Amino acid sequence: MHIISPSFKILSIPKTDDILRIIEFAGRICYKTESKIGKDTNSFIKRLIQSGHHSVIEHISVSVLLICDRGVSHELVRHRLASFSQESTRFANYSKEQFGKEITVIKPFFWKEDSNQYSIWLEAMQNAEKSYLSLIELGAKAEEARSVLPNSLKTEIVISCNIREWRHIFQLRCAKDAHPQMREIMLPILKEFRNIIPILFEDIHIEML
């Protein structure tokens, strides 16, 4: 059994200058102030965000690869205005050499490795792996054997959506009352988005881990 921490990679995002140019142009079209394009881009976009005129940021889409556990992914796919492509437990047979003949699980960061809670979790994961591999050995298909796989199972999921939906995702999934493992992966993504295009995310004030 392989134990890893969650991670992410931004797969596709326009250049920052292009993002701001497109958003400003869309906004200027609305107010017919094209003559002011480029004169106060940042302050104009900030005013759009502050006023709730968020339709203009729907013109920019970003794609991100997340490596997280199945429990986290089950929450993320509930977002409506997004596209998802996820590792399939129907077709991924973890008994194959391709997967090291083992399952990969996401480590629960909230339990120390020397705690009783972690020991119980680890035993449950080992039992799940043993049951899964035994079912495969007895002739079960991967789509059948997956019935014993845990929420902690590692999954890879590509999420693509526009900036407005990313803001919505961050506001919900980075909130203090969101699931701890959801915050563990989403807070670093928000931080990265802030680094790339701060003007579009700096107003999302979230208490960090």
CYANA upper distance limits for C-alpha pairs under 8 A (distance plus 0.5 A):
  1 MET  CA    102 GLU  CA      5.66
  1 MET  CA    103 ILE  CA      5.85
  1 MET  CA    104 THR  CA      6.42
  1 MET  CA    105 VAL  CA      8.12
  1 MET  CA    126 GLN  CA      7.54
  1 MET  CA    129 GLU  CA      7.67
  2 HIS  CA    102 GLU  CA      7.55
  2 HIS  CA    103 ILE  CA      6.86
  2 HIS  CA    104 THR  CA      5.05
  2 HIS  CA    105 VAL  CA      6.79
  3 ILE  CA    104 THR  CA      6.25
  3 ILE  CA    105 VAL  CA      5.53
  3 ILE  CA    106 ILE  CA      6.29
  3 ILE  CA    107 LYS  CA      6.44
  4 ILE  CA    104 THR  CA      7.74
  4 ILE  CA    105 VAL  CA      6.82
  4 ILE  CA    106 ILE  CA      5.63
  4 ILE  CA    107 LYS  CA      6.28
  5 SER  CA     68 CYS  CA      8.22
  5 SER  CA    106 ILE  CA      5.95
  5 SER  CA    107 LYS  CA      6.08
  6 PRO  CA     66 LEU  CA      8.09
  6 PRO  CA     67 ILE  CA      5.80
  6 PRO  CA     68 CYS  CA      5.33
  6 PRO  CA     69 ASP  CA      8.12
  6 PRO  CA    106 ILE  CA      6.95
  6 PRO  CA    107 LYS  CA      8.49
  6 PRO  CA    184 GLU  CA      8.36
  6 PRO  CA    185 ILE  CA      6.83
  7 SER  CA     66 LEU  CA      6.61
  7 SER  CA     67 ILE  CA      5.68
  7 SER  CA     68 CYS  CA      7.36
  7 SER  CA    185 ILE  CA      7.14
  8 PHE  CA     64 VAL  CA      7.45
  8 PHE  CA     65 LEU  CA      5.94
  8 PHE  CA     66 LEU  CA      4.95
  8 PHE  CA     67 ILE  CA      6.42
  8 PHE  CA    185 ILE  CA      8.06
  8 PHE  CA    189 ILE  CA      7.89
  9 LYS  CA     64 VAL  CA      6.25
  9 LYS  CA     65 LEU  CA      5.65
  9 LYS  CA     66 LEU  CA      7.21
 10 ILE  CA     62 VAL  CA      8.22
 10 ILE  CA     63 SER  CA      6.68
 10 ILE  CA     64 VAL  CA      4.88
 10 ILE  CA     65 LEU  CA      6.75
 11 LEU  CA     62 VAL  CA      8.22
 11 LEU  CA     63 SER  CA      5.87
 11 LEU  CA     64 VAL  CA      5.74
 11 LEU  CA     65 LEU  CA      7.06
 12 SER  CA     62 VAL  CA      6.11
 12 SER  CA     63 SER  CA      5.53
 12 SER  CA     64 VAL  CA      7.54
 13 ILE  CA     61 SER  CA      7.43
 13 ILE  CA     62 VAL  CA      5.43
 13 ILE  CA     63 SER  CA      7.28
 14 PRO  CA     18 ASP  CA      6.79
 14 PRO  CA     19 ILE  CA      6.64
 14 PRO  CA     60 ILE  CA      8.24
 14 PRO  CA     62 VAL  CA      8.24
 15 LYS  CA     19 ILE  CA      6.76
 16 THR  CA     20 LEU  CA      6.81
 16 THR  CA    196 ILE  CA      7.34
 16 THR  CA    197 ILE  CA      6.78
 17 ASP  CA     21 ARG  CA      6.52
 18 ASP  CA     22 ILE  CA      6.57
 19 ILE  CA     23 ILE  CA      6.71
 19 ILE  CA     60 ILE  CA      7.16
 20 LEU  CA     24 GLU  CA      6.42
 20 LEU  CA     41 THR  CA      7.87
 20 LEU  CA     42 ASN  CA      8.41
 20 LEU  CA     45 ILE  CA      8.39
 21 ARG  CA     25 PHE  CA      6.54
 21 ARG  CA     41 THR  CA      8.49
 22 ILE  CA     26 ALA  CA      6.62
 22 ILE  CA     59 HIS  CA      8.03
 22 ILE  CA     60 ILE  CA      8.49
 23 ILE  CA     27 GLY  CA      6.64
 23 ILE  CA     45 ILE  CA      7.88
 23 ILE  CA     56 VAL  CA      6.26
 23 ILE  CA     57 ILE  CA      6.43
 23 ILE  CA     59 HIS  CA      7.67
 23 ILE  CA     60 ILE  CA      8.37
 24 GLU  CA     28 ARG  CA      6.45
 24 GLU  CA     37 ILE  CA      7.55
 24 GLU  CA     41 THR  CA      6.93
 24 GLU  CA     44 PHE  CA      7.82
 24 GLU  CA     45 ILE  CA      6.91
 25 PHE  CA     29 ILE  CA      6.65
 25 PHE  CA     34 GLU  CA      7.59
 25 PHE  CA     37 ILE  CA      7.49
 26 ALA  CA     30 CYS  CA      7.16
 26 ALA  CA     56 VAL  CA      6.34
 27 GLY  CA     31 TYR  CA      7.19
 27 GLY  CA     45 ILE  CA      8.45
 27 GLY  CA     48 LEU  CA      8.13
 27 GLY  CA     56 VAL  CA      6.52
 28 ARG  CA     32 LYS  CA      5.95
 28 ARG  CA     33 THR  CA      5.44
 28 ARG  CA     34 GLU  CA      5.69
 28 ARG  CA     36 LYS  CA      8.45
 28 ARG  CA     37 ILE  CA      7.76
 29 ILE  CA     33 THR  CA      7.18
 29 ILE  CA     34 GLU  CA      6.90
 33 THR  CA     37 ILE  CA      7.92
 36 LYS  CA     40 ASP  CA      7.96
 37 ILE  CA     41 THR  CA      7.38
 40 ASP  CA     44 PHE  CA      6.53
 41 THR  CA     45 ILE  CA      6.68
 42 ASN  CA     46 LYS  CA      6.63
 42 ASN  CA    199 ILE  CA      7.68
 43 SER  CA     47 ARG  CA      6.69
 44 PHE  CA     48 LEU  CA      6.90
 45 ILE  CA     49 ILE  CA      6.83
 45 ILE  CA    199 ILE  CA      8.16
 46 LYS  CA     50 GLN  CA      6.58
 46 LYS  CA    199 ILE  CA      7.23
 46 LYS  CA    200 LEU  CA      8.19
 47 ARG  CA     51 SER  CA      6.44
 48 LEU  CA     52 GLY  CA      6.84
 48 LEU  CA     53 HIS  CA      5.58
 48 LEU  CA     54 HIS  CA      7.35
 49 ILE  CA     53 HIS  CA      6.46
 49 ILE  CA     54 HIS  CA      6.64
 49 ILE  CA    200 LEU  CA      7.96
 54 HIS  CA     58 GLU  CA      7.63
 54 HIS  CA    164 ARG  CA      6.93
 55 SER  CA     59 HIS  CA      8.37
 55 SER  CA    164 ARG  CA      7.93
 57 ILE  CA    162 ASN  CA      7.74
 57 ILE  CA    163 ILE  CA      6.18
 57 ILE  CA    164 ARG  CA      6.29
 58 GLU  CA    162 ASN  CA      5.57
 58 GLU  CA    163 ILE  CA      6.22
 58 GLU  CA    164 ARG  CA      5.99
 58 GLU  CA    165 GLU  CA      8.30
 59 HIS  CA    162 ASN  CA      7.22
 59 HIS  CA    163 ILE  CA      8.27
 60 ILE  CA    162 ASN  CA      5.83
 60 ILE  CA    163 ILE  CA      6.35
 61 SER  CA    160 SER  CA      7.24
 61 SER  CA    161 CYS  CA      5.76
 61 SER  CA    162 ASN  CA      4.42
 61 SER  CA    163 ILE  CA      6.44
 62 VAL  CA    160 SER  CA      6.12
 62 VAL  CA    161 CYS  CA      6.34
 62 VAL  CA    162 ASN  CA      6.67
 62 VAL  CA    163 ILE  CA      7.58
 63 SER  CA    158 VAL  CA      7.29
 63 SER  CA    159 ILE  CA      6.02
 63 SER  CA    160 SER  CA      4.67
 63 SER  CA    161 CYS  CA      7.23
 64 VAL  CA    158 VAL  CA      6.10
 64 VAL  CA    159 ILE  CA      5.84
 64 VAL  CA    160 SER  CA      6.99
 65 LEU  CA    156 GLU  CA      7.42
 65 LEU  CA    157 ILE  CA      6.20
 65 LEU  CA    158 VAL  CA      4.90
 65 LEU  CA    159 ILE  CA      6.94
 66 LEU  CA    156 GLU  CA      6.22
 66 LEU  CA    157 ILE  CA      5.81
 66 LEU  CA    158 VAL  CA      6.78
 66 LEU  CA    159 ILE  CA      8.23
 67 ILE  CA    154 LYS  CA      7.26
 67 ILE  CA    155 THR  CA      6.26
 67 ILE  CA    156 GLU  CA      5.14
 67 ILE  CA    157 ILE  CA      7.11
 68 CYS  CA     72 VAL  CA      7.05
 68 CYS  CA     73 SER  CA      7.46
 68 CYS  CA    106 ILE  CA      7.05
 68 CYS  CA    154 LYS  CA      6.14
 68 CYS  CA    155 THR  CA      6.12
 68 CYS  CA    156 GLU  CA      7.14
 68 CYS  CA    185 ILE  CA      7.98
 69 ASP  CA     73 SER  CA      6.98
 69 ASP  CA    105 VAL  CA      7.52
 69 ASP  CA    106 ILE  CA      6.16
 69 ASP  CA    151 ASN  CA      6.84
 69 ASP  CA    152 SER  CA      5.42
 69 ASP  CA    153 LEU  CA      5.78
 69 ASP  CA    154 LYS  CA      5.09
 69 ASP  CA    155 THR  CA      6.10
 70 ARG  CA     74 HIS  CA      6.56
 70 ARG  CA    150 PRO  CA      8.39
 70 ARG  CA    151 ASN  CA      5.52
 70 ARG  CA    152 SER  CA      6.58
 70 ARG  CA    153 LEU  CA      6.29
 70 ARG  CA    154 LYS  CA      6.91
 70 ARG  CA    155 THR  CA      6.44
 71 GLY  CA     75 GLU  CA      7.35
 71 GLY  CA    151 ASN  CA      5.50
 71 GLY  CA    152 SER  CA      7.25
 72 VAL  CA     76 LEU  CA      6.98
 72 VAL  CA    181 GLN  CA      7.44
 72 VAL  CA    182 MET  CA      6.23
 73 SER  CA     77 VAL  CA      6.72
 73 SER  CA    155 THR  CA      8.18
 73 SER  CA    157 ILE  CA      7.99
 74 HIS  CA     78 ARG  CA      7.60
 75 GLU  CA     79 HIS  CA      8.44
 77 VAL  CA     84 PHE  CA      7.43
 79 HIS  CA    169 ILE  CA      8.17
 81 LEU  CA    161 CYS  CA      7.15
 81 LEU  CA    165 GLU  CA      7.04
 82 ALA  CA    159 ILE  CA      7.29
 82 ALA  CA    160 SER  CA      6.20
 82 ALA  CA    161 CYS  CA      5.11
 82 ALA  CA    162 ASN  CA      8.13
 82 ALA  CA    165 GLU  CA      7.92
 83 SER  CA    158 VAL  CA      8.44
 83 SER  CA    159 ILE  CA      6.24
 83 SER  CA    160 SER  CA      5.64
 83 SER  CA    161 CYS  CA      6.92
 84 PHE  CA    157 ILE  CA      7.20
 84 PHE  CA    158 VAL  CA      6.10
 84 PHE  CA    159 ILE  CA      5.39
 84 PHE  CA    160 SER  CA      7.18
 85 SER  CA    157 ILE  CA      6.06
 85 SER  CA    158 VAL  CA      5.63
 85 SER  CA    159 ILE  CA      7.39
 86 GLN  CA    155 THR  CA      7.72
 86 GLN  CA    156 GLU  CA      6.30
 86 GLN  CA    157 ILE  CA      4.73
 86 GLN  CA    158 VAL  CA      6.89
 87 GLU  CA     92 ALA  CA      8.02
 87 GLU  CA    155 THR  CA      6.37
 87 GLU  CA    156 GLU  CA      5.87
 87 GLU  CA    157 ILE  CA      6.84
 88 SER  CA     92 ALA  CA      6.43
 89 THR  CA     93 ASN  CA      7.72
 89 THR  CA    142 ALA  CA      7.42
 89 THR  CA    143 GLU  CA      6.88
 89 THR  CA    146 ARG  CA      6.81
 90 ARG  CA    142 ALA  CA      6.09
 90 ARG  CA    143 GLU  CA      4.48
 90 ARG  CA    144 GLU  CA      8.23
 90 ARG  CA    146 ARG  CA      7.71
 91 PHE  CA    142 ALA  CA      6.97
 91 PHE  CA    143 GLU  CA      7.28
 92 ALA  CA    142 ALA  CA      7.38
 93 ASN  CA     99 PHE  CA      8.27
 93 ASN  CA    142 ALA  CA      5.75
 94 TYR  CA     98 GLN  CA      8.17
 94 TYR  CA     99 PHE  CA      5.82
 94 TYR  CA    100 GLY  CA      7.91
 94 TYR  CA    101 LYS  CA      6.11
 94 TYR  CA    102 GLU  CA      6.15
 94 TYR  CA    103 ILE  CA      6.34
 94 TYR  CA    133 LEU  CA      8.45
 94 TYR  CA    142 ALA  CA      8.41
 95 SER  CA     99 PHE  CA      7.39
 95 SER  CA    100 GLY  CA      7.81
 95 SER  CA    101 LYS  CA      4.58
 95 SER  CA    102 GLU  CA      6.43
 95 SER  CA    103 ILE  CA      8.43
 95 SER  CA    133 LEU  CA      6.63
 95 SER  CA    136 ILE  CA      7.79
 96 LYS  CA    100 GLY  CA      7.09
 96 LYS  CA    101 LYS  CA      5.51
 97 GLU  CA    101 LYS  CA      5.79
 99 PHE  CA    103 ILE  CA      7.80
102 GLU  CA    129 GLU  CA      7.50
102 GLU  CA    133 LEU  CA      8.44
103 ILE  CA    129 GLU  CA      6.71
103 ILE  CA    153 LEU  CA      7.75
104 THR  CA    153 LEU  CA      6.55
104 THR  CA    154 LYS  CA      5.98
105 VAL  CA    125 MET  CA      8.28
105 VAL  CA    152 SER  CA      5.81
105 VAL  CA    153 LEU  CA      4.85
105 VAL  CA    154 LYS  CA      5.21
106 ILE  CA    152 SER  CA      5.94
106 ILE  CA    153 LEU  CA      6.79
106 ILE  CA    154 LYS  CA      6.06
107 LYS  CA    152 SER  CA      8.05
108 PRO  CA    118 TYR  CA      8.47
108 PRO  CA    181 GLN  CA      7.82
109 PHE  CA    181 GLN  CA      8.16
110 PHE  CA    180 PRO  CA      8.31
111 TRP  CA    115 SER  CA      7.09
111 TRP  CA    117 GLN  CA      6.97
111 TRP  CA    118 TYR  CA      6.10
112 LYS  CA    118 TYR  CA      6.94
113 GLU  CA    118 TYR  CA      6.10
113 GLU  CA    119 SER  CA      7.75
114 ASP  CA    118 TYR  CA      7.44
114 ASP  CA    119 SER  CA      7.84
115 SER  CA    119 SER  CA      6.92
116 ASN  CA    120 ILE  CA      6.72
117 GLN  CA    121 TRP  CA      6.74
118 TYR  CA    122 LEU  CA      6.48
119 SER  CA    123 GLU  CA      6.68
120 ILE  CA    124 ALA  CA      6.75
121 TRP  CA    125 MET  CA      6.78
122 LEU  CA    126 GLN  CA      6.72
123 GLU  CA    127 ASN  CA      6.62
124 ALA  CA    128 ALA  CA      6.62
125 MET  CA    129 GLU  CA      6.71
125 MET  CA    150 PRO  CA      7.63
126 GLN  CA    130 LYS  CA      6.65
127 ASN  CA    131 SER  CA      6.57
128 ALA  CA    132 TYR  CA      6.55
128 ALA  CA    148 VAL  CA      6.47
128 ALA  CA    149 LEU  CA      6.43
128 ALA  CA    150 PRO  CA      7.35
129 GLU  CA    133 LEU  CA      6.63
129 GLU  CA    149 LEU  CA      7.84
130 LYS  CA    134 SER  CA      6.52
131 SER  CA    135 LEU  CA      6.65
131 SER  CA    148 VAL  CA      7.42
132 TYR  CA    136 ILE  CA      6.89
132 TYR  CA    145 ALA  CA      6.00
132 TYR  CA    146 ARG  CA      7.34
132 TYR  CA    148 VAL  CA      6.71
132 TYR  CA    149 LEU  CA      7.47
133 LEU  CA    137 GLU  CA      6.64
133 LEU  CA    145 ALA  CA      8.47
134 SER  CA    138 LEU  CA      6.71
135 LEU  CA    139 GLY  CA      7.04
135 LEU  CA    140 ALA  CA      5.87
135 LEU  CA    145 ALA  CA      6.30
136 ILE  CA    140 ALA  CA      5.19
136 ILE  CA    141 LYS  CA      6.79
136 ILE  CA    142 ALA  CA      7.36
136 ILE  CA    145 ALA  CA      6.93
140 ALA  CA    144 GLU  CA      6.51
140 ALA  CA    145 ALA  CA      6.50
141 LYS  CA    145 ALA  CA      6.63
142 ALA  CA    146 ARG  CA      6.44
143 GLU  CA    147 SER  CA      8.19
145 ALA  CA    149 LEU  CA      8.22
149 LEU  CA    153 LEU  CA      7.23
161 CYS  CA    165 GLU  CA      6.69
161 CYS  CA    166 TRP  CA      7.11
162 ASN  CA    166 TRP  CA      6.82
163 ILE  CA    167 ARG  CA      6.69
164 ARG  CA    168 HIS  CA      6.94
165 GLU  CA    169 ILE  CA      6.59
166 TRP  CA    170 PHE  CA      6.64
167 ARG  CA    171 GLN  CA      6.61
167 ARG  CA    201 PHE  CA      7.63
167 ARG  CA    204 ILE  CA      8.40
168 HIS  CA    172 LEU  CA      6.86
169 ILE  CA    173 ARG  CA      6.21
169 ILE  CA    174 CYS  CA      8.39
170 PHE  CA    174 CYS  CA      5.74
170 PHE  CA    175 ALA  CA      8.12
170 PHE  CA    186 MET  CA      7.44
170 PHE  CA    187 LEU  CA      8.29
170 PHE  CA    190 LEU  CA      7.19
171 GLN  CA    175 ALA  CA      6.61
171 GLN  CA    204 ILE  CA      7.42
171 GLN  CA    206 ILE  CA      8.40
172 LEU  CA    178 ALA  CA      7.54
173 ARG  CA    178 ALA  CA      6.03
173 ARG  CA    179 HIS  CA      8.19
173 ARG  CA    182 MET  CA      6.80
173 ARG  CA    183 ARG  CA      6.74
173 ARG  CA    186 MET  CA      7.16
174 CYS  CA    178 ALA  CA      6.81
174 CYS  CA    182 MET  CA      7.79
174 CYS  CA    183 ARG  CA      5.52
174 CYS  CA    186 MET  CA      6.56
174 CYS  CA    187 LEU  CA      6.32
174 CYS  CA    206 ILE  CA      7.10
175 ALA  CA    183 ARG  CA      7.97
175 ALA  CA    206 ILE  CA      6.80
175 ALA  CA    207 GLU  CA      7.89
176 LYS  CA    206 ILE  CA      8.03
176 LYS  CA    207 GLU  CA      7.10
178 ALA  CA    182 MET  CA      7.15
178 ALA  CA    183 ARG  CA      7.03
179 HIS  CA    183 ARG  CA      6.87
180 PRO  CA    184 GLU  CA      6.62
181 GLN  CA    185 ILE  CA      7.11
182 MET  CA    186 MET  CA      6.52
183 ARG  CA    187 LEU  CA      5.97
183 ARG  CA    209 LEU  CA      8.22
184 GLU  CA    188 PRO  CA      7.82
184 GLU  CA    209 LEU  CA      7.99
185 ILE  CA    189 ILE  CA      7.30
186 MET  CA    190 LEU  CA      6.68
187 LEU  CA    191 LYS  CA      6.68
187 LEU  CA    208 MET  CA      7.49
188 PRO  CA    192 GLU  CA      6.69
189 ILE  CA    193 PHE  CA      6.71
190 LEU  CA    194 ARG  CA      6.63
190 LEU  CA    201 PHE  CA      8.24
191 LYS  CA    195 ASN  CA      6.79
192 GLU  CA    196 ILE  CA      6.84
193 PHE  CA    197 ILE  CA      6.41
193 PHE  CA    198 PRO  CA      7.44
193 PHE  CA    201 PHE  CA      7.57
194 ARG  CA    198 PRO  CA      4.63
194 ARG  CA    199 ILE  CA      8.06
194 ARG  CA    200 LEU  CA      7.94
194 ARG  CA    201 PHE  CA      5.98
194 ARG  CA    202 GLU  CA      6.72
197 ILE  CA    201 PHE  CA      7.57
198 PRO  CA    202 GLU  CA      5.74
199 ILE  CA    203 ASP  CA      8.45
